[in-house]
C-alpha cells in the first residue's frame, strides 16, 4: 500500500525559521532535491546531519540543515 502524500513543505517558511525550529523529512527532501531514501543514505554517510528523535517524531533542526546547505551537501 503506498504511503500517503505529505503536503509540500513551505520553503519560504524554512528561510524565515529560527535555527532551533524543527522540520520533518519532507522538508529535507525538498531542500536537497532528493528522495527520502537518499536522505537516509547521506545521513549514514555523514553528508547530512543526523536527525533528532522525540517521542513519536523524527526531525532535523533548521540550523543544522542550513550549515549542510552552505557546505554544499
mmCIF file as Biopython writes it, N, C-alpha, C and O atoms, coordinates in Angstrom:
data_model
#
loop_
_atom_site.group_PDB
_atom_site.id
_atom_site.type_symbol
_atom_site.label_atom_id
_atom_site.label_alt_id
_atom_site.label_comp_id
_atom_site.label_asym_id
_atom_site.label_entity_id
_atom_site.label_seq_id
_atom_site.pdbx_PDB_ins_code
_atom_site.Cartn_x
_atom_site.Cartn_y
_atom_site.Cartn_z
_atom_site.occupancy
_atom_site.B_iso_or_equiv
_atom_site.auth_seq_id
_atom_site.auth_asym_id
_atom_site.pdbx_PDB_model_num
ATOM 1   N N  . UNK A ? 1  ? 0.837  -1.174 0.000  1.0 0.0 1  A 1 
ATOM 2   C CA . UNK A ? 1  ? 0.000  0.000  0.000  1.0 0.0 1  A 1 
ATOM 3   C C  . UNK A ? 1  ? 0.886  1.243  0.000  1.0 0.0 1  A 1 
ATOM 4   O O  . UNK A ? 1  ? 1.755  1.354  0.865  1.0 0.0 1  A 1 
ATOM 5   N N  . UNK A ? 2  ? 0.708  2.172  -0.921 1.0 0.0 2  A 1 
ATOM 6   C CA . UNK A ? 2  ? 1.568  3.357  -0.968 1.0 0.0 2  A 1 
ATOM 7   C C  . UNK A ? 2  ? 1.338  4.255  0.238  1.0 0.0 2  A 1 
ATOM 8   O O  . UNK A ? 2  ? 0.237  4.340  0.782  1.0 0.0 2  A 1 
ATOM 9   N N  . UNK A ? 3  ? 2.409  4.918  0.635  1.0 0.0 3  A 1 
ATOM 10  C CA . UNK A ? 3  ? 2.278  5.826  1.769  1.0 0.0 3  A 1 
ATOM 11  C C  . UNK A ? 3  ? 1.539  7.091  1.339  1.0 0.0 3  A 1 
ATOM 12  O O  . UNK A ? 3  ? 1.616  7.491  0.177  1.0 0.0 3  A 1 
ATOM 13  N N  . UNK A ? 4  ? 0.823  7.721  2.271  1.0 0.0 4  A 1 
ATOM 14  C CA . UNK A ? 4  ? 0.069  8.928  1.907  1.0 0.0 4  A 1 
ATOM 15  C C  . UNK A ? 4  ? 1.021  10.066 1.557  1.0 0.0 4  A 1 
ATOM 16  O O  . UNK A ? 4  ? 2.109  10.178 2.122  1.0 0.0 4  A 1 
ATOM 17  N N  . UNK A ? 5  ? 0.603  10.894 0.633  1.0 0.0 5  A 1 
ATOM 18  C CA . UNK A ? 5  ? 1.399  12.065 0.231  1.0 0.0 5  A 1 
ATOM 19  C C  . UNK A ? 5  ? 1.348  13.111 1.331  1.0 0.0 5  A 1 
ATOM 20  O O  . UNK A ? 5  ? 0.276  13.462 1.825  1.0 0.0 5  A 1 
ATOM 21  N N  . UNK A ? 6  ? 2.504  13.597 1.701  1.0 0.0 6  A 1 
ATOM 22  C CA . UNK A ? 6  ? 2.573  14.696 2.665  1.0 0.0 6  A 1 
ATOM 23  C C  . UNK A ? 6  ? 2.445  16.008 1.909  1.0 0.0 6  A 1 
ATOM 24  O O  . UNK A ? 6  ? 2.831  16.092 0.743  1.0 0.0 6  A 1 
ATOM 25  N N  . UNK A ? 7  ? 1.911  17.030 2.557  1.0 0.0 7  A 1 
ATOM 26  C CA . UNK A ? 7  ? 1.835  18.320 1.864  1.0 0.0 7  A 1 
ATOM 27  C C  . UNK A ? 7  ? 3.235  18.850 1.579  1.0 0.0 7  A 1 
ATOM 28  O O  . UNK A ? 7  ? 4.174  18.616 2.340  1.0 0.0 7  A 1 
ATOM 29  N N  . UNK A ? 8  ? 3.352  19.561 0.482  1.0 0.0 8  A 1 
ATOM 30  C CA . UNK A ? 8  ? 4.647  20.140 0.118  1.0 0.0 8  A 1 
ATOM 31  C C  . UNK A ? 8  ? 5.084  21.126 1.208  1.0 0.0 8  A 1 
ATOM 32  O O  . UNK A ? 8  ? 4.278  21.918 1.695  1.0 0.0 8  A 1 
ATOM 33  N N  . UNK A ? 9  ? 6.352  21.072 1.581  1.0 0.0 9  A 1 
ATOM 34  C CA . UNK A ? 9  ? 6.833  21.990 2.611  1.0 0.0 9  A 1 
ATOM 35  C C  . UNK A ? 9  ? 6.897  23.422 2.091  1.0 0.0 9  A 1 
ATOM 36  O O  . UNK A ? 9  ? 7.083  23.660 0.898  1.0 0.0 9  A 1 
ATOM 37  N N  . UNK A ? 10 ? 6.742  24.349 2.995  1.0 0.0 10 A 1 
ATOM 38  C CA . UNK A ? 10 ? 6.841  25.764 2.661  1.0 0.0 10 A 1 
ATOM 39  C C  . UNK A ? 10 ? 8.297  26.184 2.830  1.0 0.0 10 A 1 
ATOM 40  O O  . UNK A ? 10 ? 8.739  26.456 3.947  1.0 0.0 10 A 1 
ATOM 41  N N  . UNK A ? 11 ? 9.040  26.237 1.732  1.0 0.0 11 A 1 
ATOM 42  C CA . UNK A ? 11 ? 10.469 26.548 1.820  1.0 0.0 11 A 1 
ATOM 43  C C  . UNK A ? 11 ? 10.716 28.006 2.176  1.0 0.0 11 A 1 
ATOM 44  O O  . UNK A ? 11 ? 11.778 28.336 2.705  1.0 0.0 11 A 1 
ATOM 45  N N  . UNK A ? 12 ? 9.763  28.883 1.899  1.0 0.0 12 A 1 
ATOM 46  C CA . UNK A ? 12 ? 9.906  30.271 2.346  1.0 0.0 12 A 1 
ATOM 47  C C  . UNK A ? 12 ? 9.826  30.337 3.865  1.0 0.0 12 A 1 
ATOM 48  O O  . UNK A ? 12 ? 10.517 31.137 4.495  1.0 0.0 12 A 1 
ATOM 49  N N  . UNK A ? 13 ? 8.989  29.502 4.443  1.0 0.0 13 A 1 
ATOM 50  C CA . UNK A ? 13 ? 8.907  29.435 5.908  1.0 0.0 13 A 1 
ATOM 51  C C  . UNK A ? 13 ? 10.226 28.915 6.478  1.0 0.0 13 A 1 
ATOM 52  O O  . UNK A ? 13 ? 10.655 29.350 7.547  1.0 0.0 13 A 1 
ATOM 53  N N  . UNK A ? 14 ? 10.874 27.983 5.765  1.0 0.0 14 A 1 
ATOM 54  C CA . UNK A ? 14 ? 12.173 27.474 6.206  1.0 0.0 14 A 1 
ATOM 55  C C  . UNK A ? 14 ? 13.190 28.607 6.275  1.0 0.0 14 A 1 
ATOM 56  O O  . UNK A ? 14 ? 13.954 28.705 7.236  1.0 0.0 14 A 1 
ATOM 57  N N  . UNK A ? 15 ? 13.199 29.461 5.255  1.0 0.0 15 A 1 
ATOM 58  C CA . UNK A ? 15 ? 14.155 30.565 5.209  1.0 0.0 15 A 1 
ATOM 59  C C  . UNK A ? 15 ? 13.961 31.522 6.372  1.0 0.0 15 A 1 
ATOM 60  O O  . UNK A ? 15 ? 14.927 32.094 6.877  1.0 0.0 15 A 1 
ATOM 61  N N  . UNK A ? 16 ? 12.722 31.700 6.799  1.0 0.0 16 A 1 
ATOM 62  C CA . UNK A ? 16 ? 12.427 32.649 7.874  1.0 0.0 16 A 1 
ATOM 63  C C  . UNK A ? 16 ? 12.484 32.004 9.258  1.0 0.0 16 A 1 
ATOM 64  O O  . UNK A ? 16 ? 12.442 32.711 10.265 1.0 0.0 16 A 1 
ATOM 65  N N  . UNK A ? 17 ? 12.578 30.694 9.323  1.0 0.0 17 A 1 
ATOM 66  C CA . UNK A ? 17 ? 12.531 29.985 10.604 1.0 0.0 17 A 1 
ATOM 67  C C  . UNK A ? 17 ? 13.814 30.199 11.401 1.0 0.0 17 A 1 
ATOM 68  O O  . UNK A ? 17 ? 14.890 30.349 10.823 1.0 0.0 17 A 1 
ATOM 69  N N  . UNK A ? 18 ? 13.700 30.212 12.732 1.0 0.0 18 A 1 
ATOM 70  C CA . UNK A ? 18 ? 14.904 30.293 13.569 1.0 0.0 18 A 1 
ATOM 71  C C  . UNK A ? 18 ? 15.692 28.991 13.485 1.0 0.0 18 A 1 
ATOM 72  O O  . UNK A ? 18 ? 15.144 27.954 13.110 1.0 0.0 18 A 1 
ATOM 73  N N  . UNK A ? 19 ? 16.970 29.042 13.831 1.0 0.0 19 A 1 
ATOM 74  C CA . UNK A ? 19 ? 17.842 27.867 13.732 1.0 0.0 19 A 1 
ATOM 75  C C  . UNK A ? 19 ? 17.366 26.685 14.573 1.0 0.0 19 A 1 
ATOM 76  O O  . UNK A ? 19 ? 17.659 25.539 14.233 1.0 0.0 19 A 1 
ATOM 77  N N  . UNK A ? 20 ? 16.640 26.936 15.663 1.0 0.0 20 A 1 
ATOM 78  C CA . UNK A ? 20 ? 16.205 25.822 16.503 1.0 0.0 20 A 1 
ATOM 79  C C  . UNK A ? 20 ? 14.828 25.284 16.114 1.0 0.0 20 A 1 
ATOM 80  O O  . UNK A ? 20 ? 14.286 24.424 16.808 1.0 0.0 20 A 1 
ATOM 81  N N  . UNK A ? 21 ? 14.257 25.777 15.016 1.0 0.0 21 A 1 
ATOM 82  C CA . UNK A ? 21 ? 12.980 25.244 14.525 1.0 0.0 21 A 1 
ATOM 83  C C  . UNK A ? 21 ? 13.182 23.814 14.043 1.0 0.0 21 A 1 
ATOM 84  O O  . UNK A ? 21 ? 14.284 23.421 13.660 1.0 0.0 21 A 1 
ATOM 85  N N  . UNK A ? 22 ? 12.107 23.050 14.068 1.0 0.0 22 A 1 
ATOM 86  C CA . UNK A ? 22 ? 12.155 21.648 13.677 1.0 0.0 22 A 1 
ATOM 87  C C  . UNK A ? 22 ? 11.453 21.445 12.344 1.0 0.0 22 A 1 
ATOM 88  O O  . UNK A ? 22 ? 10.399 22.028 12.091 1.0 0.0 22 A 1 
ATOM 89  N N  . UNK A ? 23 ? 12.047 20.610 11.489 1.0 0.0 23 A 1 
ATOM 90  C CA . UNK A ? 23 ? 11.412 20.242 10.224 1.0 0.0 23 A 1 
ATOM 91  C C  . UNK A ? 23 ? 11.470 18.729 10.069 1.0 0.0 23 A 1 
ATOM 92  O O  . UNK A ? 23 ? 12.313 18.052 10.659 1.0 0.0 23 A 1 
ATOM 93  N N  . UNK A ? 24 ? 10.550 18.221 9.261  1.0 0.0 24 A 1 
ATOM 94  C CA . UNK A ? 24 ? 10.443 16.782 9.052  1.0 0.0 24 A 1 
ATOM 95  C C  . UNK A ? 24 ? 11.091 16.373 7.732  1.0 0.0 24 A 1 
ATOM 96  O O  . UNK A ? 24 ? 11.609 17.212 6.994  1.0 0.0 24 A 1 
ATOM 97  N N  . UNK A ? 25 ? 11.056 15.098 7.455  1.0 0.0 25 A 1 
ATOM 98  C CA . UNK A ? 25 ? 11.728 14.523 6.292  1.0 0.0 25 A 1 
ATOM 99  C C  . UNK A ? 25 ? 11.285 15.164 4.980  1.0 0.0 25 A 1 
ATOM 100 O O  . UNK A ? 25 ? 12.117 15.379 4.099  1.0 0.0 25 A 1 
ATOM 101 N N  . UNK A ? 26 ? 9.997  15.476 4.825  1.0 0.0 26 A 1 
ATOM 102 C CA . UNK A ? 26 ? 9.550  16.035 3.547  1.0 0.0 26 A 1 
ATOM 103 C C  . UNK A ? 26 ? 10.212 17.374 3.251  1.0 0.0 26 A 1 
ATOM 104 O O  . UNK A ? 26 ? 10.432 17.706 2.086  1.0 0.0 26 A 1 
ATOM 105 N N  . UNK A ? 27 ? 10.529 18.138 4.271  1.0 0.0 27 A 1 
ATOM 106 C CA . UNK A ? 27 ? 11.239 19.396 4.058  1.0 0.0 27 A 1 
ATOM 107 C C  . UNK A ? 27 ? 12.689 19.137 3.653  1.0 0.0 27 A 1 
ATOM 108 O O  . UNK A ? 27 ? 13.219 19.820 2.777  1.0 0.0 27 A 1 
ATOM 109 N N  . UNK A ? 28 ? 13.323 18.167 4.278  1.0 0.0 28 A 1 
ATOM 110 C CA . UNK A ? 28 ? 14.715 17.834 3.952  1.0 0.0 28 A 1 
ATOM 111 C C  . UNK A ? 28 ? 14.810 17.348 2.503  1.0 0.0 28 A 1 
ATOM 112 O O  . UNK A ? 28 ? 15.724 17.737 1.774  1.0 0.0 28 A 1 
ATOM 113 N N  . UNK A ? 29 ? 13.871 16.503 2.090  1.0 0.0 29 A 1 
ATOM 114 C CA . UNK A ? 29 ? 13.905 16.022 0.704  1.0 0.0 29 A 1 
ATOM 115 C C  . UNK A ? 29 ? 13.716 17.173 -0.278 1.0 0.0 29 A 1 
ATOM 116 O O  . UNK A ? 29 ? 14.357 17.198 -1.329 1.0 0.0 29 A 1 
ATOM 117 N N  . UNK A ? 30 ? 12.853 18.117 0.049  1.0 0.0 30 A 1 
ATOM 118 C CA . UNK A ? 30 ? 12.630 19.270 -0.836 1.0 0.0 30 A 1 
ATOM 119 C C  . UNK A ? 30 ? 13.853 20.180 -0.880 1.0 0.0 30 A 1 
ATOM 120 O O  . UNK A ? 30 ? 14.221 20.670 -1.948 1.0 0.0 30 A 1 
ATOM 121 N N  . UNK A ? 31 ? 14.480 20.407 0.257  1.0 0.0 31 A 1 
ATOM 122 C CA . UNK A ? 31 ? 15.651 21.287 0.317  1.0 0.0 31 A 1 
ATOM 123 C C  . UNK A ? 31 ? 16.809 20.768 -0.530 1.0 0.0 31 A 1 
ATOM 124 O O  . UNK A ? 31 ? 17.484 21.536 -1.215 1.0 0.0 31 A 1 
ATOM 125 N N  . UNK A ? 32 ? 17.030 19.454 -0.474 1.0 0.0 32 A 1 
ATOM 126 C CA . UNK A ? 32 ? 18.181 18.868 -1.151 1.0 0.0 32 A 1 
ATOM 127 C C  . UNK A ? 32 ? 17.821 18.235 -2.494 1.0 0.0 32 A 1 
ATOM 128 O O  . UNK A ? 32 ? 18.700 17.776 -3.224 1.0 0.0 32 A 1 
ATOM 129 N N  . UNK A ? 33 ? 16.533 18.212 -2.814 1.0 0.0 33 A 1 
ATOM 130 C CA . UNK A ? 33 ? 16.096 17.681 -4.100 1.0 0.0 33 A 1 
ATOM 131 C C  . UNK A ? 33 ? 16.372 16.199 -4.274 1.0 0.0 33 A 1 
ATOM 132 O O  . UNK A ? 33 ? 16.727 15.748 -5.363 1.0 0.0 33 A 1 
ATOM 133 N N  . UNK A ? 34 ? 16.208 15.444 -3.195 1.0 0.0 34 A 1 
ATOM 134 C CA . UNK A ? 34 ? 16.481 14.010 -3.229 1.0 0.0 34 A 1 
ATOM 135 C C  . UNK A ? 34 ? 15.311 13.259 -2.590 1.0 0.0 34 A 1 
ATOM 136 O O  . UNK A ? 34 ? 14.423 13.864 -1.989 1.0 0.0 34 A 1 
ATOM 137 N N  . UNK A ? 35 ? 15.327 11.945 -2.730 1.0 0.0 35 A 1 
ATOM 138 C CA . UNK A ? 35 ? 14.288 11.110 -2.123 1.0 0.0 35 A 1 
ATOM 139 C C  . UNK A ? 35 ? 14.579 10.901 -0.635 1.0 0.0 35 A 1 
ATOM 140 O O  . UNK A ? 35 ? 15.667 11.200 -0.144 1.0 0.0 35 A 1 
ATOM 141 N N  . UNK A ? 36 ? 13.586 10.386 0.049  1.0 0.0 36 A 1 
ATOM 142 C CA . UNK A ? 36 ? 13.775 10.060 1.464  1.0 0.0 36 A 1 
ATOM 143 C C  . UNK A ? 36 ? 14.875 9.033  1.668  1.0 0.0 36 A 1 
ATOM 144 O O  . UNK A ? 36 ? 15.659 9.138  2.611  1.0 0.0 36 A 1 
ATOM 145 N N  . UNK A ? 37 ? 14.936 8.026  0.778  1.0 0.0 37 A 1 
ATOM 146 C CA . UNK A ? 37 ? 15.990 7.015  0.888  1.0 0.0 37 A 1 
ATOM 147 C C  . UNK A ? 37 ? 17.374 7.639  0.738  1.0 0.0 37 A 1 
ATOM 148 O O  . UNK A ? 37 ? 18.311 7.250  1.435  1.0 0.0 37 A 1 
ATOM 149 N N  . UNK A ? 38 ? 17.502 8.597  -0.161 1.0 0.0 38 A 1 
ATOM 150 C CA . UNK A ? 38 ? 18.791 9.265  -0.354 1.0 0.0 38 A 1 
ATOM 151 C C  . UNK A ? 38 ? 19.150 10.091 0.877  1.0 0.0 38 A 1 
ATOM 152 O O  . UNK A ? 38 ? 20.316 10.138 1.267  1.0 0.0 38 A 1 
ATOM 153 N N  . UNK A ? 39 ? 18.171 10.738 1.490  1.0 0.0 39 A 1 
ATOM 154 C CA . UNK A ? 39 ? 18.441 11.479 2.733  1.0 0.0 39 A 1 
ATOM 155 C C  . UNK A ? 39 ? 19.039 10.529 3.761  1.0 0.0 39 A 1 
ATOM 156 O O  . UNK A ? 39 ? 20.064 10.836 4.369  1.0 0.0 39 A 1 
ATOM 157 N N  . UNK A ? 40 ? 18.406 9.378  3.958  1.0 0.0 40 A 1 
ATOM 158 C CA . UNK A ? 40 ? 18.908 8.444  4.967  1.0 0.0 40 A 1 
ATOM 159 C C  . UNK A ? 40 ? 20.293 7.902  4.610  1.0 0.0 40 A 1 
ATOM 160 O O  . UNK A ? 40 ? 21.118 7.697  5.501  1.0 0.0 40 A 1 
ATOM 161 N N  . UNK A ? 41 ? 20.564 7.666  3.318  1.0 0.0 41 A 1 
ATOM 162 C CA . UNK A ? 41 ? 21.912 7.225  2.912  1.0 0.0 41 A 1 
ATOM 163 C C  . UNK A ? 41 ? 22.942 8.312  3.221  1.0 0.0 41 A 1 
ATOM 164 O O  . UNK A ? 41 ? 24.040 8.018  3.695  1.0 0.0 41 A 1 
ATOM 165 N N  . UNK A ? 42 ? 22.582 9.570  2.950  1.0 0.0 42 A 1 
ATOM 166 C CA . UNK A ? 42 ? 23.521 10.672 3.210  1.0 0.0 42 A 1 
ATOM 167 C C  . UNK A ? 42 ? 23.725 10.898 4.700  1.0 0.0 42 A 1 
ATOM 168 O O  . UNK A ? 42 ? 24.818 11.275 5.121  1.0 0.0 42 A 1 
ATOM 169 N N  . UNK A ? 43 ? 22.694 10.676 5.500  1.0 0.0 43 A 1 
ATOM 170 C CA . UNK A ? 43 ? 22.857 10.759 6.960  1.0 0.0 43 A 1 
ATOM 171 C C  . UNK A ? 43 ? 23.840 9.676  7.405  1.0 0.0 43 A 1 
ATOM 172 O O  . UNK A ? 43 ? 24.763 9.944  8.174  1.0 0.0 43 A 1 
ATOM 173 N N  . UNK A ? 44 ? 23.637 8.462  6.920  1.0 0.0 44 A 1 
ATOM 174 C CA . UNK A ? 44 ? 24.515 7.342  7.299  1.0 0.0 44 A 1 
ATOM 175 C C  . UNK A ? 44 ? 25.959 7.601  6.878  1.0 0.0 44 A 1 
ATOM 176 O O  . UNK A ? 44 ? 26.892 7.218  7.584  1.0 0.0 44 A 1 
ATOM 177 N N  . UNK A ? 45 ? 26.144 8.255  5.724  1.0 0.0 45 A 1 
ATOM 178 C CA . UNK A ? 45 ? 27.492 8.549  5.220  1.0 0.0 45 A 1 
ATOM 179 C C  . UNK A ? 45 ? 28.102 9.783  5.886  1.0 0.0 45 A 1 
ATOM 180 O O  . UNK A ? 45 ? 29.274 10.084 5.662  1.0 0.0 45 A 1 
ATOM 181 N N  . UNK A ? 46 ? 27.332 10.493 6.694  1.0 0.0 46 A 1 
ATOM 182 C CA . UNK A ? 46 ? 27.839 11.685 7.366  1.0 0.0 46 A 1 
ATOM 183 C C  . UNK A ? 46 ? 27.787 12.938 6.507  1.0 0.0 46 A 1 
ATOM 184 O O  . UNK A ? 46 ? 28.364 13.963 6.870  1.0 0.0 46 A 1 
ATOM 185 N N  . UNK A ? 47 ? 27.104 12.867 5.373  1.0 0.0 47 A 1 
ATOM 186 C CA . UNK A ? 47 ? 26.996 14.025 4.483  1.0 0.0 47 A 1 
ATOM 187 C C  . UNK A ? 47 ? 25.937 15.000 4.992  1.0 0.0 47 A 1 
ATOM 188 O O  . UNK A ? 47 ? 26.116 16.216 4.929  1.0 0.0 47 A 1 
ATOM 189 N N  . UNK A ? 48 ? 24.839 14.454 5.494  1.0 0.0 48 A 1 
ATOM 190 C CA . UNK A ? 48 ? 23.773 15.264 6.084  1.0 0.0 48 A 1 
ATOM 191 C C  . UNK A ? 48 ? 23.761 15.040 7.587  1.0 0.0 48 A 1 
ATOM 192 O O  . UNK A ? 48 ? 24.162 13.978 8.063  1.0 0.0 48 A 1 
ATOM 193 N N  . UNK A ? 49 ? 23.299 16.041 8.340  1.0 0.0 49 A 1 
ATOM 194 C CA . UNK A ? 49 ? 23.258 15.874 9.795  1.0 0.0 49 A 1 
ATOM 195 C C  . UNK A ? 49 ? 22.248 14.807 10.198 1.0 0.0 49 A 1 
ATOM 196 O O  . UNK A ? 49 ? 21.227 14.614 9.537  1.0 0.0 49 A 1 
ATOM 197 N N  . UNK A ? 50 ? 22.546 14.131 11.275 1.0 0.0 50 A 1 
ATOM 198 C CA . UNK A ? 50 ? 21.616 13.129 11.806 1.0 0.0 50 A 1 
ATOM 199 C C  . UNK A ? 50 ? 20.402 13.841 12.388 1.0 0.0 50 A 1 
ATOM 200 O O  . UNK A ? 50 ? 20.522 14.935 12.940 1.0 0.0 50 A 1 
ATOM 201 N N  . UNK A ? 51 ? 19.251 13.225 12.266 1.0 0.0 51 A 1 
ATOM 202 C CA . UNK A ? 51 ? 18.051 13.835 12.834 1.0 0.0 51 A 1 
ATOM 203 C C  . UNK A ? 51 ? 18.011 13.659 14.346 1.0 0.0 51 A 1 
ATOM 204 O O  . UNK A ? 51 ? 18.752 12.861 14.920 1.0 0.0 51 A 1 
ATOM 205 N N  . UNK A ? 52 ? 17.144 14.409 14.958 1.0 0.0 52 A 1 
ATOM 206 C CA . UNK A ? 52 ? 16.861 14.273 16.385 1.0 0.0 52 A 1 
ATOM 207 C C  . UNK A ? 52 ? 15.599 13.444 16.500 1.0 0.0 52 A 1 
ATOM 208 O O  . UNK A ? 52 ? 14.785 13.408 15.578 1.0 0.0 52 A 1 
ATOM 209 N N  . UNK A ? 53 ? 15.438 12.781 17.627 1.0 0.0 53 A 1 
ATOM 210 C CA . UNK A ? 53 ? 14.242 11.972 17.829 1.0 0.0 53 A 1 
ATOM 211 C C  . UNK A ? 53 ? 13.567 12.392 19.116 1.0 0.0 53 A 1 
ATOM 212 O O  . UNK A ? 53 ? 14.197 12.609 20.151 1.0 0.0 53 A 1 
ATOM 213 N N  . UNK A ? 54 ? 12.258 12.495 19.001 1.0 0.0 54 A 1 
ATOM 214 C CA . UNK A ? 54 ? 11.416 12.818 20.138 1.0 0.0 54 A 1 
ATOM 215 C C  . UNK A ? 54 ? 10.346 11.735 20.179 1.0 0.0 54 A 1 
ATOM 216 O O  . UNK A ? 54 ? 10.267 10.924 19.256 1.0 0.0 54 A 1 
ATOM 217 N N  . UNK A ? 55 ? 9.548  11.701 21.190 1.0 0.0 55 A 1 
ATOM 218 C CA . UNK A ? 55 ? 8.506  10.686 21.277 1.0 0.0 55 A 1 
ATOM 219 C C  . UNK A ? 55 ? 7.614  10.758 20.033 1.0 0.0 55 A 1 
ATOM 220 O O  . UNK A ? 55 ? 6.870  11.720 19.844 1.0 0.0 55 A 1 
ATOM 221 N N  . UNK A ? 56 ? 7.701  9.736  19.200 1.0 0.0 56 A 1 
ATOM 222 C CA . UNK A ? 56 ? 6.853  9.659  18.027 1.0 0.0 56 A 1 
ATOM 223 C C  . UNK A ? 56 ? 7.227  10.559 16.860 1.0 0.0 56 A 1 
ATOM 224 O O  . UNK A ? 56 ? 6.459  10.658 15.903 1.0 0.0 56 A 1 
ATOM 225 N N  . UNK A ? 57 ? 8.376  11.216 16.903 1.0 0.0 57 A 1 
ATOM 226 C CA . UNK A ? 57 ? 8.734  12.129 15.810 1.0 0.0 57 A 1 
ATOM 227 C C  . UNK A ? 57 ? 10.244 12.124 15.566 1.0 0.0 57 A 1 
ATOM 228 O O  . UNK A ? 57 ? 11.048 12.057 16.496 1.0 0.0 57 A 1 
ATOM 229 N N  . UNK A ? 58 ? 10.591 12.196 14.307 1.0 0.0 58 A 1 
ATOM 230 C CA . UNK A ? 58 ? 11.975 12.369 13.887 1.0 0.0 58 A 1 
ATOM 231 C C  . UNK A ? 58 ? 12.032 13.700 13.165 1.0 0.0 58 A 1 
ATOM 232 O O  . UNK A ? 58 ? 11.207 13.970 12.293 1.0 0.0 58 A 1 
ATOM 233 N N  . UNK A ? 59 ? 12.999 14.534 13.520 1.0 0.0 59 A 1 
ATOM 234 C CA . UNK A ? 59 ? 13.064 15.870 12.939 1.0 0.0 59 A 1 
ATOM 235 C C  . UNK A ? 59 ? 14.507 16.337 12.853 1.0 0.0 59 A 1 
ATOM 236 O O  . UNK A ? 59 ? 15.397 15.807 13.517 1.0 0.0 59 A 1 
ATOM 237 N N  . UNK A ? 60 ? 14.711 17.341 12.019 1.0 0.0 60 A 1 
ATOM 238 C CA . UNK A ? 60 ? 16.005 18.000 11.881 1.0 0.0 60 A 1 
ATOM 239 C C  . UNK A ? 60 ? 15.843 19.432 12.361 1.0 0.0 60 A 1 
ATOM 240 O O  . UNK A ? 60 ? 14.765 20.013 12.241 1.0 0.0 60 A 1 
ATOM 241 N N  . UNK A ? 61 ? 16.900 19.994 12.896 1.0 0.0 61 A 1 
ATOM 242 C CA . UNK A ? 61 ? 16.887 21.411 13.265 1.0 0.0 61 A 1 
ATOM 243 C C  . UNK A ? 61 ? 17.304 22.234 12.053 1.0 0.0 61 A 1 
ATOM 244 O O  . UNK A ? 61 ? 18.226 21.873 11.323 1.0 0.0 61 A 1 
ATOM 245 N N  . UNK A ? 62 ? 16.615 23.332 11.858 1.0 0.0 62 A 1 
ATOM 246 C CA . UNK A ? 62 ? 16.845 24.201 10.712 1.0 0.0 62 A 1 
ATOM 247 C C  . UNK A ? 62 ? 18.303 24.639 10.639 1.0 0.0 62 A 1 
ATOM 248 O O  . UNK A ? 62 ? 18.888 24.633 9.556  1.0 0.0 62 A 1 
ATOM 249 N N  . UNK A ? 63 ? 18.892 25.014 11.748 1.0 0.0 63 A 1 
ATOM 250 C CA . UNK A ? 63 ? 20.289 25.466 11.758 1.0 0.0 63 A 1 
ATOM 251 C C  . UNK A ? 63 ? 21.249 24.405 11.257 1.0 0.0 63 A 1 
ATOM 252 O O  . UNK A ? 63 ? 22.200 24.720 10.542 1.0 0.0 63 A 1 
ATOM 253 N N  . UNK A ? 64 ? 21.013 23.138 11.624 1.0 0.0 64 A 1 
ATOM 254 C CA . UNK A ? 64 ? 21.859 22.037 11.147 1.0 0.0 64 A 1 
ATOM 255 C C  . UNK A ? 64 ? 21.760 21.907 9.627  1.0 0.0 64 A 1 
ATOM 256 O O  . UNK A ? 64 ? 22.763 21.694 8.946  1.0 0.0 64 A 1 
ATOM 257 N N  . UNK A ? 65 ? 20.547 22.037 9.107  1.0 0.0 65 A 1 
ATOM 258 C CA . UNK A ? 65 ? 20.344 21.929 7.657  1.0 0.0 65 A 1 
ATOM 259 C C  . UNK A ? 65 ? 20.940 23.110 6.925  1.0 0.0 65 A 1 
ATOM 260 O O  . UNK A ? 65 ? 21.480 22.949 5.830  1.0 0.0 65 A 1 
ATOM 261 N N  . UNK A ? 66 ? 20.853 24.293 7.506  1.0 0.0 66 A 1 
ATOM 262 C CA . UNK A ? 66 ? 21.459 25.481 6.876  1.0 0.0 66 A 1 
ATOM 263 C C  . UNK A ? 66 ? 22.977 25.307 6.739  1.0 0.0 66 A 1 
ATOM 264 O O  . UNK A ? 66 ? 23.563 25.661 5.716  1.0 0.0 66 A 1 
ATOM 265 N N  . UNK A ? 67 ? 23.592 24.762 7.772  1.0 0.0 67 A 1 
ATOM 266 C CA . UNK A ? 67 ? 25.039 24.521 7.712  1.0 0.0 67 A 1 
ATOM 267 C C  . UNK A ? 67 ? 25.362 23.491 6.631  1.0 0.0 67 A 1 
ATOM 268 O O  . UNK A ? 67 ? 26.349 23.640 5.910  1.0 0.0 67 A 1 
ATOM 269 N N  . UNK A ? 68 ? 24.546 22.454 6.513  1.0 0.0 68 A 1 
ATOM 270 C CA . UNK A ? 68 ? 24.766 21.440 5.480  1.0 0.0 68 A 1 
ATOM 271 C C  . UNK A ? 68 ? 24.601 22.048 4.085  1.0 0.0 68 A 1 
ATOM 272 O O  . UNK A ? 68 ? 25.374 21.740 3.178  1.0 0.0 68 A 1 
ATOM 273 N N  . UNK A ? 69 ? 23.603 22.903 3.915  1.0 0.0 69 A 1 
ATOM 274 C CA . UNK A ? 69 ? 23.388 23.558 2.629  1.0 0.0 69 A 1 
ATOM 275 C C  . UNK A ? 69 ? 24.566 24.455 2.276  1.0 0.0 69 A 1 
ATOM 276 O O  . UNK A ? 69 ? 25.003 24.479 1.125  1.0 0.0 69 A 1 
ATOM 277 N N  . UNK A ? 70 ? 25.082 25.191 3.253  1.0 0.0 70 A 1 
ATOM 278 C CA . UNK A ? 70 ? 26.190 26.107 2.972  1.0 0.0 70 A 1 
ATOM 279 C C  . UNK A ? 70 ? 27.495 25.373 2.687  1.0 0.0 70 A 1 
ATOM 280 O O  . UNK A ? 70 ? 28.394 25.916 2.047  1.0 0.0 70 A 1 
ATOM 281 N N  . UNK A ? 71 ? 27.593 24.117 3.174  1.0 0.0 71 A 1 
ATOM 282 C CA . UNK A ? 71 ? 28.809 23.341 2.910  1.0 0.0 71 A 1 
ATOM 283 C C  . UNK A ? 71 ? 28.724 22.572 1.591  1.0 0.0 71 A 1 
ATOM 284 O O  . UNK A ? 71 ? 29.680 21.908 1.189  1.0 0.0 71 A 1 
ATOM 285 N N  . UNK A ? 72 ? 27.573 22.667 0.921  1.0 0.0 72 A 1 
ATOM 286 C CA . UNK A ? 72 ? 27.423 22.016 -0.376 1.0 0.0 72 A 1 
ATOM 287 C C  . UNK A ? 72 ? 26.999 20.564 -0.317 1.0 0.0 72 A 1 
ATOM 288 O O  . UNK A ? 72 ? 27.210 19.823 -1.276 1.0 0.0 72 A 1 
ATOM 289 N N  . UNK A ? 73 ? 26.404 20.140 0.791  1.0 0.0 73 A 1 
ATOM 290 C CA . UNK A ? 73 ? 25.972 18.729 0.932  1.0 0.0 73 A 1 
ATOM 291 C C  . UNK A ? 73 ? 24.968 18.323 -0.120 1.0 0.0 73 A 1 
ATOM 292 O O  . UNK A ? 73 ? 24.515 17.179 -0.133 1.0 0.0 73 A 1 
#
